[in-house]
Amino acid sequence: MTSRAAAAQAQALEIEFHDGRMAALPTAKTGTARKAPAKKPEQGSLF
């Protein structure tokens, strides 16, 4: 799955790590999305 909405619809999920798998259950809690850090302005050419 690639979206939060699709995961929320699932009955159960399984997460695979490099050393094994783990069951996970979606919850009804809603979180706030993190904002991407503000981009620093690019420095133009000095020449």
PDB file of N, H, CA, C and O in Angstrom:
ATOM      1  N   MET A   1       0.838  -1.170   0.000  1.00  0.00           N
ATOM      2  CA  MET A   1       0.000   0.000   0.000  1.00  0.00           C
ATOM      3  C   MET A   1       0.883   1.232   0.000  1.00  0.00           C
ATOM      4  O   MET A   1       1.987   1.235   0.544  1.00  0.00           O
ATOM      5  N   THR A   2       0.375   2.260  -0.614  1.00  0.00           N
ATOM      6  H   THR A   2      -0.523   2.258  -1.055  1.00  0.00           H
ATOM      7  CA  THR A   2       1.170   3.481  -0.676  1.00  0.00           C
ATOM      8  C   THR A   2       0.447   4.696  -0.126  1.00  0.00           C
ATOM      9  O   THR A   2       0.964   5.810  -0.205  1.00  0.00           O
ATOM     10  N   SER A   3      -0.753   4.498   0.436  1.00  0.00           N
ATOM     11  H   SER A   3      -1.173   3.593   0.500  1.00  0.00           H
ATOM     12  CA  SER A   3      -1.449   5.656   0.984  1.00  0.00           C
ATOM     13  C   SER A   3      -2.042   5.343   2.355  1.00  0.00           C
ATOM     14  O   SER A   3      -2.371   4.197   2.661  1.00  0.00           O
ATOM     15  N   ARG A   4      -2.166   6.358   3.151  1.00  0.00           N
ATOM     16  H   ARG A   4      -1.898   7.289   2.902  1.00  0.00           H
ATOM     17  CA  ARG A   4      -2.748   6.238   4.476  1.00  0.00           C
ATOM     18  C   ARG A   4      -4.202   5.805   4.383  1.00  0.00           C
ATOM     19  O   ARG A   4      -4.669   4.999   5.188  1.00  0.00           O
ATOM     20  N   ALA A   5      -4.912   6.336   3.408  1.00  0.00           N
ATOM     21  H   ALA A   5      -4.533   6.990   2.754  1.00  0.00           H
ATOM     22  CA  ALA A   5      -6.332   6.016   3.241  1.00  0.00           C
ATOM     23  C   ALA A   5      -6.524   4.530   2.954  1.00  0.00           C
ATOM     24  O   ALA A   5      -7.431   3.909   3.506  1.00  0.00           O
ATOM     25  N   ALA A   6      -5.694   3.959   2.109  1.00  0.00           N
ATOM     26  H   ALA A   6      -4.956   4.464   1.660  1.00  0.00           H
ATOM     27  CA  ALA A   6      -5.801   2.534   1.799  1.00  0.00           C
ATOM     28  C   ALA A   6      -5.482   1.687   3.023  1.00  0.00           C
ATOM     29  O   ALA A   6      -6.142   0.675   3.261  1.00  0.00           O
ATOM     30  N   ALA A   7      -4.497   2.078   3.789  1.00  0.00           N
ATOM     31  H   ALA A   7      -3.961   2.900   3.595  1.00  0.00           H
ATOM     32  CA  ALA A   7      -4.135   1.333   4.995  1.00  0.00           C
ATOM     33  C   ALA A   7      -5.248   1.396   6.028  1.00  0.00           C
ATOM     34  O   ALA A   7      -5.493   0.414   6.729  1.00  0.00           O
ATOM     35  N   ALA A   8      -5.924   2.532   6.135  1.00  0.00           N
ATOM     36  H   ALA A   8      -5.725   3.330   5.566  1.00  0.00           H
ATOM     37  CA  ALA A   8      -7.006   2.679   7.103  1.00  0.00           C
ATOM     38  C   ALA A   8      -8.185   1.771   6.772  1.00  0.00           C
ATOM     39  O   ALA A   8      -8.933   1.390   7.673  1.00  0.00           O
ATOM     40  N   GLN A   9      -8.368   1.418   5.512  1.00  0.00           N
ATOM     41  H   GLN A   9      -7.760   1.727   4.780  1.00  0.00           H
ATOM     42  CA  GLN A   9      -9.457   0.554   5.078  1.00  0.00           C
ATOM     43  C   GLN A   9      -9.183  -0.926   5.365  1.00  0.00           C
ATOM     44  O   GLN A   9     -10.111  -1.733   5.395  1.00  0.00           O
ATOM     45  N   ALA A  10      -7.927  -1.279   5.572  1.00  0.00           N
ATOM     46  H   ALA A  10      -7.172  -0.623   5.548  1.00  0.00           H
ATOM     47  CA  ALA A  10      -7.541  -2.680   5.735  1.00  0.00           C
ATOM     48  C   ALA A  10      -7.957  -3.226   7.095  1.00  0.00           C
ATOM     49  O   ALA A  10      -7.985  -2.492   8.083  1.00  0.00           O
ATOM     50  N   GLN A  11      -8.281  -4.516   7.143  1.00  0.00           N
ATOM     51  H   GLN A  11      -8.259  -5.113   6.340  1.00  0.00           H
ATOM     52  CA  GLN A  11      -8.615  -5.196   8.396  1.00  0.00           C
ATOM     53  C   GLN A  11      -7.359  -5.377   9.252  1.00  0.00           C
ATOM     54  O   GLN A  11      -7.384  -5.155  10.462  1.00  0.00           O
ATOM     55  N   ALA A  12      -6.284  -5.776   8.622  1.00  0.00           N
ATOM     56  H   ALA A  12      -6.263  -5.956   7.638  1.00  0.00           H
ATOM     57  CA  ALA A  12      -5.010  -5.985   9.310  1.00  0.00           C
ATOM     58  C   ALA A  12      -3.879  -5.766   8.311  1.00  0.00           C
ATOM     59  O   ALA A  12      -4.064  -5.889   7.100  1.00  0.00           O
ATOM     60  N   LEU A  13      -2.729  -5.445   8.834  1.00  0.00           N
ATOM     61  H   LEU A  13      -2.579  -5.345   9.818  1.00  0.00           H
ATOM     62  CA  LEU A  13      -1.562  -5.197   7.995  1.00  0.00           C
ATOM     63  C   LEU A  13      -0.399  -6.032   8.507  1.00  0.00           C
ATOM     64  O   LEU A  13      -0.394  -6.465   9.660  1.00  0.00           O
ATOM     65  N   GLU A  14       0.574  -6.252   7.653  1.00  0.00           N
ATOM     66  H   GLU A  14       0.570  -5.901   6.717  1.00  0.00           H
ATOM     67  CA  GLU A  14       1.788  -6.939   8.047  1.00  0.00           C
ATOM     68  C   GLU A  14       2.959  -6.128   7.521  1.00  0.00           C
ATOM     69  O   GLU A  14       3.008  -5.781   6.341  1.00  0.00           O
ATOM     70  N   ILE A  15       3.889  -5.834   8.395  1.00  0.00           N
ATOM     71  H   ILE A  15       3.849  -6.116   9.354  1.00  0.00           H
ATOM     72  CA  ILE A  15       5.062  -5.049   8.022  1.00  0.00           C
ATOM     73  C   ILE A  15       6.245  -5.999   7.936  1.00  0.00           C
ATOM     74  O   ILE A  15       6.456  -6.817   8.831  1.00  0.00           O
ATOM     75  N   GLU A  16       7.016  -5.890   6.859  1.00  0.00           N
ATOM     76  H   GLU A  16       6.844  -5.225   6.132  1.00  0.00           H
ATOM     77  CA  GLU A  16       8.182  -6.754   6.696  1.00  0.00           C
ATOM     78  C   GLU A  16       9.454  -5.944   6.883  1.00  0.00           C
ATOM     79  O   GLU A  16       9.667  -4.927   6.224  1.00  0.00           O
ATOM     80  N   PHE A  17      10.293  -6.417   7.796  1.00  0.00           N
ATOM     81  H   PHE A  17      10.119  -7.243   8.332  1.00  0.00           H
ATOM     82  CA  PHE A  17      11.590  -5.817   8.064  1.00  0.00           C
ATOM     83  C   PHE A  17      12.666  -6.738   7.516  1.00  0.00           C
ATOM     84  O   PHE A  17      12.359  -7.835   7.049  1.00  0.00           O
ATOM     85  N   HIS A  18      13.897  -6.320   7.564  1.00  0.00           N
ATOM     86  H   HIS A  18      14.146  -5.429   7.944  1.00  0.00           H
ATOM     87  CA  HIS A  18      14.966  -7.174   7.034  1.00  0.00           C
ATOM     88  C   HIS A  18      15.128  -8.456   7.850  1.00  0.00           C
ATOM     89  O   HIS A  18      15.636  -9.450   7.331  1.00  0.00           O
ATOM     90  N   ASP A  19      14.705  -8.453   9.121  1.00  0.00           N
ATOM     91  H   ASP A  19      14.293  -7.646   9.543  1.00  0.00           H
ATOM     92  CA  ASP A  19      14.895  -9.630   9.968  1.00  0.00           C
ATOM     93  C   ASP A  19      13.596 -10.350  10.331  1.00  0.00           C
ATOM     94  O   ASP A  19      13.596 -11.204  11.218  1.00  0.00           O
ATOM     95  N   GLY A  20      12.502 -10.022   9.665  1.00  0.00           N
ATOM     96  H   GLY A  20      12.503  -9.329   8.944  1.00  0.00           H
ATOM     97  CA  GLY A  20      11.255 -10.732   9.931  1.00  0.00           C
ATOM     98  C   GLY A  20      10.029  -9.874   9.664  1.00  0.00           C
ATOM     99  O   GLY A  20      10.127  -8.736   9.203  1.00  0.00           O
ATOM    100  N   ARG A  21       8.874 -10.451   9.966  1.00  0.00           N
ATOM    101  H   ARG A  21       8.795 -11.375  10.340  1.00  0.00           H
ATOM    102  CA  ARG A  21       7.602  -9.765   9.740  1.00  0.00           C
ATOM    103  C   ARG A  21       6.897  -9.514  11.069  1.00  0.00           C
ATOM    104  O   ARG A  21       7.162 -10.184  12.067  1.00  0.00           O
ATOM    105  N   MET A  22       5.985  -8.523  11.059  1.00  0.00           N
ATOM    106  H   MET A  22       5.770  -7.979  10.248  1.00  0.00           H
ATOM    107  CA  MET A  22       5.261  -8.162  12.266  1.00  0.00           C
ATOM    108  C   MET A  22       3.847  -7.756  11.883  1.00  0.00           C
ATOM    109  O   MET A  22       3.651  -7.016  10.918  1.00  0.00           O
ATOM    110  N   ALA A  23       2.863  -8.235  12.630  1.00  0.00           N
ATOM    111  H   ALA A  23       3.022  -8.836  13.414  1.00  0.00           H
ATOM    112  CA  ALA A  23       1.476  -7.853  12.373  1.00  0.00           C
ATOM    113  C   ALA A  23       1.231  -6.437  12.892  1.00  0.00           C
ATOM    114  O   ALA A  23       1.820  -6.017  13.888  1.00  0.00           O
ATOM    115  N   ALA A  24       0.369  -5.722  12.213  1.00  0.00           N
ATOM    116  H   ALA A  24      -0.110  -6.063  11.404  1.00  0.00           H
ATOM    117  CA  ALA A  24       0.014  -4.363  12.621  1.00  0.00           C
ATOM    118  C   ALA A  24      -1.470  -4.158  12.365  1.00  0.00           C
ATOM    119  O   ALA A  24      -2.013  -4.649  11.375  1.00  0.00           O
ATOM    120  N   LEU A  25      -2.113  -3.436  13.254  1.00  0.00           N
ATOM    121  H   LEU A  25      -1.671  -3.037  14.058  1.00  0.00           H
ATOM    122  CA  LEU A  25      -3.528  -3.138  13.093  1.00  0.00           C
ATOM    123  C   LEU A  25      -3.705  -1.646  12.879  1.00  0.00           C
ATOM    124  O   LEU A  25      -3.150  -0.848  13.635  1.00  0.00           O
ATOM    125  N   PRO A  26      -4.468  -1.251  11.863  1.00  0.00           N
ATOM    126  CA  PRO A  26      -4.728   0.178  11.660  1.00  0.00           C
ATOM    127  C   PRO A  26      -5.628   0.690  12.779  1.00  0.00           C
ATOM    128  O   PRO A  26      -6.506  -0.035  13.247  1.00  0.00           O
ATOM    129  N   THR A  27      -5.423   1.905  13.203  1.00  0.00           N
ATOM    130  H   THR A  27      -4.710   2.494  12.823  1.00  0.00           H
ATOM    131  CA  THR A  27      -6.255   2.503  14.242  1.00  0.00           C
ATOM    132  C   THR A  27      -7.033   3.670  13.662  1.00  0.00           C
ATOM    133  O   THR A  27      -6.721   4.162  12.577  1.00  0.00           O
ATOM    134  N   ALA A  28      -8.023   4.095  14.376  1.00  0.00           N
ATOM    135  H   ALA A  28      -8.276   3.695  15.256  1.00  0.00           H
ATOM    136  CA  ALA A  28      -8.856   5.195  13.909  1.00  0.00           C
ATOM    137  C   ALA A  28      -8.275   6.555  14.274  1.00  0.00           C
ATOM    138  O   ALA A  28      -8.851   7.586  13.927  1.00  0.00           O
ATOM    139  N   LYS A  29      -7.157   6.568  14.960  1.00  0.00           N
ATOM    140  H   LYS A  29      -6.689   5.730  15.241  1.00  0.00           H
ATOM    141  CA  LYS A  29      -6.546   7.843  15.344  1.00  0.00           C
ATOM    142  C   LYS A  29      -6.112   8.600  14.103  1.00  0.00           C
ATOM    143  O   LYS A  29      -5.582   8.019  13.156  1.00  0.00           O
ATOM    144  N   THR A  30      -6.337   9.863  14.120  1.00  0.00           N
ATOM    145  H   THR A  30      -6.768  10.335  14.890  1.00  0.00           H
ATOM    146  CA  THR A  30      -5.881  10.685  13.001  1.00  0.00           C
ATOM    147  C   THR A  30      -4.728  11.538  13.487  1.00  0.00           C
ATOM    148  O   THR A  30      -4.802  12.170  14.541  1.00  0.00           O
ATOM    149  N   GLY A  31      -3.686  11.547  12.721  1.00  0.00           N
ATOM    150  H   GLY A  31      -3.625  11.033  11.865  1.00  0.00           H
ATOM    151  CA  GLY A  31      -2.521  12.348  13.056  1.00  0.00           C
ATOM    152  C   GLY A  31      -2.415  13.513  12.107  1.00  0.00           C
ATOM    153  O   GLY A  31      -3.131  13.596  11.109  1.00  0.00           O
ATOM    154  N   THR A  32      -1.543  14.380  12.424  1.00  0.00           N
ATOM    155  H   THR A  32      -0.961  14.313  13.235  1.00  0.00           H
ATOM    156  CA  THR A  32      -1.317  15.505  11.526  1.00  0.00           C
ATOM    157  C   THR A  32      -0.100  15.182  10.672  1.00  0.00           C
ATOM    158  O   THR A  32       0.898  14.650  11.158  1.00  0.00           O
ATOM    159  N   ALA A  33      -0.198  15.503   9.434  1.00  0.00           N
ATOM    160  H   ALA A  33      -1.008  15.935   9.039  1.00  0.00           H
ATOM    161  CA  ALA A  33       0.916  15.267   8.518  1.00  0.00           C
ATOM    162  C   ALA A  33       2.032  16.252   8.836  1.00  0.00           C
ATOM    163  O   ALA A  33       1.789  17.414   9.161  1.00  0.00           O
ATOM    164  N   ARG A  34       3.230  15.770   8.736  1.00  0.00           N
ATOM    165  H   ARG A  34       3.427  14.826   8.471  1.00  0.00           H
ATOM    166  CA  ARG A  34       4.370  16.654   8.974  1.00  0.00           C
ATOM    167  C   ARG A  34       4.636  17.463   7.720  1.00  0.00           C
ATOM    168  O   ARG A  34       4.571  16.952   6.602  1.00  0.00           O
ATOM    169  N   LYS A  35       4.931  18.715   7.927  1.00  0.00           N
ATOM    170  H   LYS A  35       4.984  19.129   8.835  1.00  0.00           H
ATOM    171  CA  LYS A  35       5.281  19.570   6.802  1.00  0.00           C
ATOM    172  C   LYS A  35       6.740  19.336   6.438  1.00  0.00           C
ATOM    173  O   LYS A  35       7.584  19.109   7.304  1.00  0.00           O
ATOM    174  N   ALA A  36       7.013  19.395   5.165  1.00  0.00           N
ATOM    175  H   ALA A  36       6.326  19.580   4.461  1.00  0.00           H
ATOM    176  CA  ALA A  36       8.398  19.305   4.709  1.00  0.00           C
ATOM    177  C   ALA A  36       9.132  20.558   5.166  1.00  0.00           C
ATOM    178  O   ALA A  36       8.554  21.645   5.187  1.00  0.00           O
ATOM    179  N   PRO A  37      10.391  20.415   5.528  1.00  0.00           N
ATOM    180  CA  PRO A  37      11.135  21.602   5.951  1.00  0.00           C
ATOM    181  C   PRO A  37      11.197  22.627   4.822  1.00  0.00           C
ATOM    182  O   PRO A  37      11.291  22.281   3.644  1.00  0.00           O
ATOM    183  N   ALA A  38      11.143  23.873   5.209  1.00  0.00           N
ATOM    184  H   ALA A  38      11.066  24.154   6.165  1.00  0.00           H
ATOM    185  CA  ALA A  38      11.181  24.951   4.217  1.00  0.00           C
ATOM    186  C   ALA A  38      12.501  24.900   3.460  1.00  0.00           C
ATOM    187  O   ALA A  38      13.562  24.714   4.056  1.00  0.00           O
ATOM    188  N   LYS A  39      12.428  25.067   2.152  1.00  0.00           N
ATOM    189  H   LYS A  39      11.566  25.218   1.668  1.00  0.00           H
ATOM    190  CA  LYS A  39      13.643  25.051   1.347  1.00  0.00           C
ATOM    191  C   LYS A  39      14.384  26.364   1.538  1.00  0.00           C
ATOM    192  O   LYS A  39      13.796  27.445   1.563  1.00  0.00           O
ATOM    193  N   LYS A  40      15.696  26.229   1.670  1.00  0.00           N
ATOM    194  H   LYS A  40      16.175  25.351   1.649  1.00  0.00           H
ATOM    195  CA  LYS A  40      16.517  27.427   1.782  1.00  0.00           C
ATOM    196  C   LYS A  40      16.638  28.038   0.399  1.00  0.00           C
ATOM    197  O   LYS A  40      16.739  27.314  -0.592  1.00  0.00           O
ATOM    198  N   PRO A  41      16.630  29.345   0.320  1.00  0.00           N
ATOM    199  CA  PRO A  41      16.767  29.964  -1.006  1.00  0.00           C
ATOM    200  C   PRO A  41      18.129  29.610  -1.606  1.00  0.00           C
ATOM    201  O   PRO A  41      19.139  29.557  -0.906  1.00  0.00           O
ATOM    202  N   GLU A  42      18.131  29.373  -2.896  1.00  0.00           N
ATOM    203  H   GLU A  42      17.310  29.416  -3.465  1.00  0.00           H
ATOM    204  CA  GLU A  42      19.378  29.042  -3.567  1.00  0.00           C
ATOM    205  C   GLU A  42      20.205  30.300  -3.788  1.00  0.00           C
ATOM    206  O   GLU A  42      19.683  31.365  -4.119  1.00  0.00           O
ATOM    207  N   GLN A  43      21.494  30.148  -3.599  1.00  0.00           N
ATOM    208  H   GLN A  43      21.918  29.283  -3.331  1.00  0.00           H
ATOM    209  CA  GLN A  43      22.384  31.272  -3.843  1.00  0.00           C
ATOM    210  C   GLN A  43      22.681  31.304  -5.336  1.00  0.00           C
ATOM    211  O   GLN A  43      23.124  30.309  -5.910  1.00  0.00           O
ATOM    212  N   GLY A  44      22.445  32.413  -5.939  1.00  0.00           N
ATOM    213  H   GLY A  44      22.086  33.221  -5.472  1.00  0.00           H
ATOM    214  CA  GLY A  44      22.722  32.563  -7.357  1.00  0.00           C
ATOM    215  C   GLY A  44      24.212  32.625  -7.636  1.00  0.00           C
ATOM    216  O   GLY A  44      25.022  32.591  -6.710  1.00  0.00           O
ATOM    217  N   SER A  45      24.567  32.713  -8.871  1.00  0.00           N
ATOM    218  H   SER A  45      23.909  32.741  -9.623  1.00  0.00           H
ATOM    219  CA  SER A  45      25.971  32.803  -9.264  1.00  0.00           C
ATOM    220  C   SER A  45      26.577  34.109  -8.772  1.00  0.00           C
ATOM    221  O   SER A  45      25.941  35.161  -8.837  1.00  0.00           O
ATOM    222  N   LEU A  46      27.784  34.039  -8.290  1.00  0.00           N
ATOM    223  H   LEU A  46      28.301  33.185  -8.237  1.00  0.00           H
ATOM    224  CA  LEU A  46      28.473  35.229  -7.822  1.00  0.00           C
ATOM    225  C   LEU A  46      29.279  35.898  -8.942  1.00  0.00           C
ATOM    226  O   LEU A  46      29.900  36.942  -8.739  1.00  0.00           O
ATOM    227  N   PHE A  47      29.257  35.284 -10.111  1.00  0.00           N
ATOM    228  H   PHE A  47      28.753  34.436 -10.276  1.00  0.00           H
ATOM    229  CA  PHE A  47      30.002  35.853 -11.239  1.00  0.00           C
ATOM    230  C   PHE A  47      29.087  36.448 -12.252  1.00  0.00           C
ATOM    231  O   PHE A  47      29.546  36.971 -13.267  1.00  0.00           O
TER     232      PHE A  47
END
